[in-house]
């Protein structure tokens, strides 16, 4: 979600975005420590079809999502925990 800061204030849900990024950081730290999702969790994970590497200000993946919840919540479960 974009967060825009201007003279009028902050536009966007900065608290939810901070929680989402904190959760992502925790997941990455777990992966770096050797924790991996189970085969069952991998089989239930969303798929990105027809993806390509694209660039914006940083490299990103672009593709069609399959099996991903339409609305993210600030704290989503990590199925491999």
C-alpha positions, 0 to 999 in steps of 0.5 A: 500500500502506498504511503504519501506524506505531504504538507496536509499529513499522511495519506494511507494506513501507515500503521497497517503498512508498518505491521505488514512490513514487520511481519515480512521482516520476521518471515525473512529472518526465519528463512535466513535462519533455515526455517522453511515452509512444509511441502503442504504449505508450499502446495497451498501457497498462491501462484504467480503465473506468467511472471517476468522480472520488471524494474521500477525503482527496484526490481519487482515481479509482475504477473497474474496472482492465483489463490491469493486472498484479495485483502491482506490483514495486518497480521497474517498467519505464517503457515509453516510455523 
